Amino acid sequence: MSQFEALSRQGKITGILIAFSILGCSAAFELRNPSQDSAGTPLSASEGKHPPVDGPSVLPEEPNPPPPSSPNPSVGGVPRPEDFKGLPWSGPIVAQSGQIIENLHITSVNGRCLTVPAGVTNVIIRNNEIGPCDSDDTDVDTDGIRILEDAHHITIQRNVIHDVSSAVTAYKSQNPIVVDRNFVYNIRGPFYRGQMIQMEEVSGGNTSSKITCNIADGNYGNLWRPEDIINLYGTSGVSEGDRIEIAFNRLRGSSTISQNGSGILVGDGAGGGRIWIHDNVVVNVVNVGISIAGGRSIILERNQIYLNHSKSALGMSVRNYSGNVCENHQVLSNRTFALDFMYQGGLPMHYENLGACSNVEEQGNQFGDPTLGPEIFDKVPSECQ
């Protein structure tokens, strides 16, 4: 959400939802156009080591660049940080339409690492280490990747993203944006940033966005101050038959560091909806595991949530925090276990529906499933292998 909106909305959410919501380097660039061969041609390279370039790295503009082919869905599992040791270093990058940005360690000493400007299309960002992006934990503009207005057909796949205010943010962009098989750690905020993925007023397009098979791990690294790990504010899928899909993600918070933030929050803001959230695992985030906060036609299905720590906790909720329409949601075959020690003294808080949203279907759920434990985070879905 924008700073103005974030600040104006502070104070609306109370109780269980407290708030919704480094470098010696050498420079070498391997940004390739689809027309180049599989080896690619470096734009520039240098021997030895020096500080990262403090300016954008871009390809020469091509007239009518061809769109890159879609990534192969069988690209392998989610990478670990150690998988990308020794990549060529790059300073901050400004993407152009038709680019493939891959096999780099992208850093920034001032501001965000990678920007997809307004109107840019058909960009693939894959197999990179992205971060650190600046080191100022008071600066909200130090994202790993920022996607701006009307950019679309952006794929972010198999990257390790770390030491950022937020990993991926999209502001008034269009569907589709695909965020798949990324490993994220050391999210530092500050509020109103602090997300693995934040989509704000993303809509339109010819097919819906996907957020699949990502890992956000608060137990990895030494810094974890997220707001909502995945937040879709005022964001909507293309149609009832083509919803935004949030699936097979594994999200683990850090109750020893983070004070705010939920696992997945959608439907807040005007115009949000047409989202399918299924088969995600959420462990020990502070506040709510998964929440519908407004909007239309959102499905929560087959998610597993385990929250058992010393702070506030609510497994799953359907509650209209948006101040706008909230209707026609489905809560199907989910499993939750959550104990609230901050507000309820350890009482079960597995699910909450206060009736502020109309026409909510609830079937097949196990709220208060005692068989759930923190080990559910370690199971890798077959769809992500």
N, C-alpha and C positions, 0 to 999 in steps of 0.2 A: 504494500500500500504506500501511497505517497506520504511524505512527512506531515503535510497539513492534515491529511485524512487520519493518519495514525494518531497525531496529537489530539485532534478533535474527538477521536473515539475513545481516548483514554478515560477511564472512570466509568465507562458504561458496563464493564464486565467486572463482577465482583465474585467473592466466594471462591468456588473451585476453579474458576477461570480467572486467574490474577491478571493475565494479559494475553490477549490473542495476538492472538496474533499468530639482518637475517641473511649477509649474502656476498659471496665472491662468485662471479659468473663470467662465462664466455658466451659470445653471441653467435648463433648460427640458426638459419631459418630453413625449414623444409615444408613450406606451404606450397602445395601443388595444385595446379588446375587439372581437371579431369583429362585434358588433352595430353598431359605429360605421361611419360612412361612410368612403370611401376616403381622405379628407383627414385624418380623425382629429380629436379635440378635445384640445388640450394640457391636461394636468392643472394645470400652473402654468407661468408664464413670467415672466421679468424682463428688463429692459433693462440694458445695461452689463455689467461683468464683476466677478466676485468669486470667492473660493475655492469649489471644489465642495462640495456639501452633504455633510456628514459623518454621514449617517444614511440609512436605507433609504427608497427611493421606491417606493410601492406603489399599485396601484389600489384603490379601494373594493371590498370583496368583494361579488361577485354571488352570489345563490343559484343553484346548479346552472348554472354558466356553460357555454355550449355549447362543444364542442371546436372549435378553429380548423381550417379546411380545410388539407389537406396542401399544402405549397408546390409551386408549379408546377415540374416537373423541368427545364424549359427556362428557368431563371432567368438564364442567362448564365454567363460564366466566373468564375474566381476574382478577387476584387477586389484592387487594389493600394492601398497606403496613401494615395496621392494621390487616389484616387477618393472618399474620404469627408471631404475638407476642408470645414470650415464647418458641420458638423452641430451642432445644439443640444447643449449640455453637460448632463450629468446626474451626480448623485452616485450612490453605490451603490444597487442595486435588489434588492429581495426579490420574486421572482415569485410570482404566484398562478395557480391553475388557470384555463385558458382564455385566457390573455393572449397578445397579440402585442406583442413589444418590438422596435421597429424605428426606424431613422433617428435614432440618438442617438450622441453621443460620451460613453461611460460611463467615469467615472474614480473613484478613491478615494484619499483621503489617509491612510486607515487601514484596512488589511485588504483583503479581496477586493472585486471590483467587482460581481458579480452572483451571487445565491444562489437556487437552486431548492430550496425546503425539502422536508423529508420528506413524502411522500405527494402532492405536487403533480403534476398531470397536464396534458397538452395545452397545452404552452407552445411558442411559436415565437419564436426570437431571431434576427433577420436584419437585414442591411444596417446594422450598427453598427460604429463604432470602439470597441474595448474596451481601455482602458489609457491611461496607466499606472495600475496598481493598487498603491498604496503605492509606496514606494521603498526599503524595507528589504530588502536582499539576504540577511539572516539569518533572515527570517520566512517559514516555509513556508505560512502562511495568507494569501497574497496572490494567489490564483488570479484568472484572468479570470472564469471561470464554475465554480461548485461545485454539483453535483447530489447531493442527499442521499438517504437511505434511502427505498426504495419509490417514488420519483418515476419517472414513465415517460411515454412519448409526448412526448419533448422533442426539438425540432428546432433545431439551431444551424447557420445557413446564411448564407454570404456575409458574414461578419464579418472585420474586421482586428483581430487580438488581439496586443498587444505589451506589453513591460515588466511582466511578471507572473512569479510563481514557477512556475506552470504555466498553460497556456491554458485547458484544460477538464479537470475531474476529476469522476468519478462514483463515489460510495461506497455500495455495497450498494443501488444503484438497480435498477430492472427494465428489461428490454427493452420497447420499442425506444427507443434514443437515436440520433438521426441527426446526424452531424457532417459537413457537406458544404460544400465550396468556400470554406473559410476560409483566410486568409493569416496566418501566425504568424511573429513574429520577436522578438528580445530576450527569450528565456527565461532567467531568471536563477537558478532554483533557490531555495534550496540543497537538497542531498540531505536528505530523500527526495523532494522535489519536483524539477521540472525537465523536465516532459513537455509536448509539444503536447497529447496526449490520454492520460489515465490512467483506465482503468476498473478498479475494484477490487471484486471479488465481485459483478459485475452478472450477473443471470440472470433466468429466468422470463419472464413476459410472453406476449403472443399473437403476436408476430412479432419477428424478431431485429434487432439494431442494425446500423447502417451507418456506416462511416468512409470517405468517398469524396471524391476530387478536392481534397484539402487540400494546401496548400503550407507547409512549414516551411523557412525559408531562413536558414542560418547565415551567409551572406555579406551579408545585408541588416541594417542597423543596426550596433551596436557592442558587442553583448553576447550571448553564446551559451554557456550552461553547462548543457546538458541532461543528464538521465539518458537513459532510452530515449525517443525522440521519440514513439512510440506504444507504450503498454504496457497489456496486458490481463492483470491479475493475478487468478487464480481466477475468471475470467469465462467464461461459456458461452452459446452460442446456444441457440435453442429446441429444435431437432431436427436430425437428420442432413440432412433436406431443407430446412431453413431455418436456415442458419448465419449467424453474424455475418460481415459482409462488410467487408474492408479492401482497398480497390481504388482504383487510379488516383491515389494520393497521390504527391507529389514531395517528397522529404526530402533536404535538403542540410545536412550538419553543418559545423562549423568546427574543423578540427584545430588551428588556431592558438590557440584559446581553450579548447575543451572538453577535459576529461581523461577523462571517463567517458561511458557511455551508448551504446546501440545505436540502430539505426534503428527496427525493429519487433521487439518481444519479446512472445510469447504463451505460454500454457500453464503459466506458473509459478503456484505456489500450488495448493491442492486444488480439484478440481472444474472446472478450466478445460477448454475444448475446443469442438468444433463451430464452427470458424472457417475461413473461406475468405479467404486472402490472395493477391490476384492483381493483376497488371499495375501494380505499384508500382515507382517508381524511387528508389533510395537511392544518394547520392553522398557520399563522404568523411566519413562518421560515424566516430567513434572506437569501436573494438571491433567488434561484429558488425553486418553489414547487416540481416539478418533471422534471427531465431532462434526455434525451437520449444524451450521449456525444460521441457516436461512435457505433461500433459493427454492428451485423447483426440480423435481424428478431426479433425486440423487439416490443411488443404491449403495448400501453397505452390506457386503456379502462375504462370508467365510473368512473374516479377519480374526486374528488371534491377538489378544492384548493381555499383558501381565504387568501390573504396577504394584510393587510392594517395597516402599522405602519410607523415609521419615517425613516426607512432605505431603502436599496435597495430591490427591489422585482421584480420578473418575475414569472408569474404563471406557465407556462410550456414551455419547449423548446426542439427543435431537432436541434442540432448543433454539428459539428464534432470537439470536443476538443481533441480527442484521438491521432490525427495524423496518424491514421490507417483507415481501411475501415469503411464506414458508409453507410448502405444500407438496403432496404427492411423492413422499419418500418411502423407501423400502429398507427394512432392517432384517436381514435374512441369514440364518445359520452362522452367526458369529459366536465366538467364545471369548469371555472376558473373566479376569480376576483382578480386583483392585481394592486396596485398603487405604483409606484416607487417615493419615496420622496427624495432619496439621489442623484440620477443621473438625474432624469427627472422632478423633481419639482412637483410630484404628478400626473404625466401623467399615463394613463392606460398602463400596460405592461402585458397583459393577456396571450399572446402566442408569441413565436418567432420561425420561421424557416427561416434561412438565405440561404437555398438552398445548403448547403455544403454536405448534405446526399442525395444519389440518391434513387429514387423510394420510396417516402414517401406518404402513403395513409392517407388522412384526411377526415373524414366523421362524421356528426352528432354532432359536438362539439358546445358548447356554450361558446365562449371566451368573457368574459365581462358580465357574468350573474349577474345582480344586485340583484337577490333574495338570493345570498349566503351571509352568515355572520359568525361570529366566533362560533355561536351556533352549526354549523354542527359537531364540534368536540364532542359534548355531545351525539349524537345519536349512540347507540350501534347496530351494525349490527346483525341481527338475527343469522347469521352464527357463531357469537362469543359468544352467550349467553349460 
